[in-house]
Amino acid sequence: MSGADAPVRHVTVAVVGGGPTGVTAATLLAQYGADTVVLDRWAQVYPQPRAVHLDDEICRIVARLGIAEEFAAISRPARGLRLVDRDLTVLAEFRRDTALTRNGFPAANMFDQPELEELLRRNLTRYRHAEFCGDTEVLDVTEESGGRLRLRAADRASGREFAITADYVLGCDGANSMVRNAMRSTMRDLNFEQRWLVVDIATAADLGQWEGVHQVCDQHRAGTYMRIGRTRYRWEFALLRHESAADFQTLDALRPLIAPWTHTAGDAELELIRVTEYTFRAQIADRWRAGNIFLLGDAAHLTPPFVGQGMGAGLRDAMNLTWKIAAVHRGALAPSALDSYERERRPHTRQMISLARNIGRAMTAGGETGSAIRRFVLPRLHLVPGLRAKVVDSETPPLSASPLIRRSLRTRRIAGRLCPNPVLDDGRRLDEELDLGFALLTTVALTPAQHTVVADRGARAIYAAPNSELARWLENRRVTAAVIRPDRTVMAAGHDITALCRTLPSFATHAGFAPGVRR
């Protein structure tokens, strides 16, 4: 039977692209029992390191996937940020301890991306509703007359073409996204473009450096140094106009750049893993949805790396969208609920891109005048009340209002934000108690009628005991109770518990969600 004559397989969701965003989305969907296939053009994980940082908010997503302990074993907490001049004189230092934050994880976590991707792919095999198809090129996505989406693909080894149909397609296929082109979405430039050299080195030698990120603030040669693993180190340097990565392919060529950090190690102790050039860009797609086709991760947005949110933004996309697709597909939410994905995520992403862009410019802008200003201002930053705490605080902005986030003047300090993840009286963290569905967190006991509404809608009621971290969080935001979505975002909050109970959708009872783990 030829590829053209073969039966066309149908799945609930087809994910185009098997990087961290795509595999995370597929895993989350499989947890809800949604049949999902990941189509990736590469047979194996790309072996070179790229992203190196995830914050504590993203670690909650990693834990949701079921791999918190495994990720902890391959990552290391970062101890903060140093701003230094061209001579590595410390201009300002913002220390982080490695204690767990309100989210239950260290605020900043360094890792090697290939190790994480291997972990994500292995974990995906635990879910019977998910399948990974590597060495597969998706050639086109079209909508059939009945509303189903048809993907034309080819096996890269044999060249054989075949088709898959799906109810939903997620474009997680990176900056040069085929899915984005198919849905005629366009990347909009946000006026930032810089060429940087990225260097990864492995060594068992003790470099004797502070265990945080070093940010070189210099208009001539901005740079970044960080330790990302037990023996892995990353440098990033702004390239001059006449330079390219080809000029720095040996340790001899790199020595003038990395010498301030490696003077205790000889060339024989340094293994050059990778030297490459990246163009750091700030871009965002003009639309993230066309019918039931969605863009996630780098297909929807590109951010400069200065706040370490590139990979994290894609995982946030996956966490935001997948539970909504599962709920709509099962009839627990109206199809219009999917409009909230771009409405919530796009402004948040744009804020994070703007932050990264501004930090990047602050490192390099202004010529000699800018350098003089930095030398004067940065050592005095500690005098600004609250600034030090703000710099090391990993909390990101709230999501914008939508039909699934009810913000008002009274609830603007809580609605759209992540709830904390404290340890409860039974020793489990809140995320473990919440599981996959909605929840009502409250400082007052529910009436029998309120309990019935919560239970009938498949949600959990969590009582926040007096003086507990959860109770203090609600009281500090001047509310009695909060409705928590499956992505741990506060949907609504206030004092009228009966009204809040009514906002709960029938997410589990009528949705028919089935556990997705292989037994």
NORFEN-V613795 format. One record per backbone hydrogen bond with DSSP energy under -1.0 kcal/mol. NH is the residue of the N-H (numbers start at 0). CO is the residue of the C=O. If there is no record, write none. Layout:
# NORFEN-V613795
nh=NH co=CO
nh=NH co=CO
This chain:
# NORFEN-V613795
nh=5 co=1
nh=10 co=164
nh=12 co=34
nh=13 co=167
nh=14 co=36
nh=15 co=169
nh=16 co=38
nh=22 co=18
nh=23 co=19
nh=24 co=20
nh=25 co=21
nh=26 co=22
nh=27 co=23
nh=28 co=24
nh=29 co=25
nh=30 co=26
nh=32 co=29
nh=33 co=28
nh=35 co=128
nh=36 co=12
nh=37 co=130
nh=38 co=14
nh=39 co=132
nh=53 co=108
nh=55 co=106
nh=58 co=54
nh=61 co=57
nh=62 co=58
nh=63 co=59
nh=64 co=60
nh=65 co=62
nh=66 co=61
nh=70 co=66
nh=71 co=67
nh=72 co=68
nh=75 co=109
nh=77 co=107
nh=78 co=210
nh=80 co=93
nh=81 co=212
nh=82 co=91
nh=83 co=214
nh=84 co=88
nh=87 co=84
nh=90 co=82
nh=91 co=82
nh=93 co=80
nh=95 co=78
nh=100 co=104
nh=103 co=100
nh=108 co=53
nh=109 co=75
nh=110 co=51
nh=115 co=111
nh=116 co=112
nh=117 co=113
nh=118 co=114
nh=119 co=115
nh=120 co=116
nh=121 co=117
nh=122 co=118
nh=123 co=119
nh=124 co=120
nh=125 co=122
nh=126 co=123
nh=127 co=515
nh=129 co=126
nh=130 co=35
nh=132 co=37
nh=135 co=39
nh=136 co=153
nh=138 co=151
nh=139 co=151
nh=141 co=149
nh=143 co=147
nh=146 co=143
nh=148 co=165
nh=149 co=141
nh=150 co=163
nh=151 co=139
nh=152 co=161
nh=153 co=136
nh=154 co=159
nh=155 co=134
nh=158 co=154
nh=161 co=152
nh=163 co=150
nh=164 co=8
nh=165 co=148
nh=166 co=10
nh=167 co=11
nh=168 co=291
nh=169 co=13
nh=170 co=293
nh=171 co=15
nh=171 co=169
nh=176 co=173
nh=180 co=176
nh=181 co=177
nh=182 co=178
nh=183 co=180
nh=184 co=179
nh=187 co=283
nh=189 co=281
nh=193 co=279
nh=195 co=277
nh=196 co=236
nh=197 co=275
nh=198 co=234
nh=199 co=273
nh=200 co=232
nh=201 co=270
nh=202 co=230
nh=211 co=209
nh=212 co=79
nh=213 co=224
nh=214 co=81
nh=215 co=222
nh=216 co=83
nh=222 co=215
nh=223 co=235
nh=224 co=213
nh=225 co=233
nh=227 co=231
nh=228 co=231
nh=232 co=200
nh=233 co=225
nh=234 co=198
nh=235 co=223
nh=236 co=196
nh=237 co=221
nh=238 co=194
nh=242 co=239
nh=246 co=243
nh=247 co=244
nh=253 co=249
nh=254 co=250
nh=256 co=253
nh=257 co=253
nh=258 co=254
nh=260 co=257
nh=261 co=257
nh=264 co=261
nh=268 co=265
nh=269 co=266
nh=270 co=201
nh=272 co=199
nh=273 co=199
nh=275 co=197
nh=277 co=195
nh=279 co=193
nh=281 co=191
nh=282 co=301
nh=283 co=187
nh=284 co=299
nh=285 co=185
nh=289 co=292
nh=292 co=289
nh=293 co=168
nh=294 co=287
nh=295 co=170
nh=298 co=295
nh=299 co=296
nh=300 co=296
nh=301 co=282
nh=307 co=304
nh=312 co=308
nh=313 co=309
nh=314 co=310
nh=315 co=311
nh=316 co=312
nh=317 co=313
nh=318 co=314
nh=319 co=315
nh=320 co=316
nh=321 co=317
nh=324 co=320
nh=325 co=321
nh=326 co=322
nh=327 co=323
nh=328 co=324
nh=329 co=325
nh=330 co=327
nh=331 co=326
nh=332 co=326
nh=336 co=333
nh=337 co=334
nh=338 co=335
nh=339 co=336
nh=340 co=337
nh=342 co=338
nh=343 co=339
nh=344 co=340
nh=345 co=341
nh=348 co=344
nh=349 co=345
nh=350 co=346
nh=351 co=347
nh=352 co=348
nh=353 co=349
nh=354 co=350
nh=355 co=351
nh=356 co=352
nh=357 co=353
nh=358 co=354
nh=359 co=355
nh=360 co=356
nh=361 co=357
nh=362 co=358
nh=364 co=360
nh=369 co=365
nh=370 co=366
nh=371 co=367
nh=372 co=368
nh=373 co=369
nh=374 co=370
nh=375 co=371
nh=376 co=372
nh=377 co=373
nh=379 co=376
nh=380 co=377
nh=382 co=379
nh=383 co=380
nh=386 co=383
nh=389 co=385
nh=390 co=386
nh=391 co=387
nh=392 co=388
nh=398 co=415
nh=401 co=404
nh=404 co=401
nh=405 co=490
nh=406 co=404
nh=413 co=410
nh=414 co=410
nh=415 co=489
nh=416 co=413
nh=418 co=487
nh=420 co=101
nh=423 co=427
nh=426 co=423
nh=429 co=421
nh=432 co=428
nh=433 co=429
nh=434 co=430
nh=436 co=433
nh=438 co=483
nh=439 co=459
nh=440 co=481
nh=441 co=461
nh=442 co=479
nh=450 co=446
nh=451 co=447
nh=452 co=448
nh=453 co=449
nh=454 co=450
nh=455 co=451
nh=456 co=452
nh=457 co=454
nh=458 co=453
nh=459 co=437
nh=461 co=439
nh=463 co=441
nh=467 co=464
nh=471 co=467
nh=472 co=468
nh=473 co=469
nh=474 co=470
nh=475 co=471
nh=477 co=474
nh=478 co=473
nh=479 co=493
nh=480 co=493
nh=481 co=440
nh=482 co=491
nh=483 co=438
nh=484 co=488
nh=487 co=484
nh=489 co=416
nh=490 co=482
nh=493 co=480
nh=496 co=494
nh=499 co=495
nh=500 co=496
nh=501 co=497
nh=503 co=500
nh=506 co=456
nh=506 co=504
nh=511 co=507
nh=517 co=125
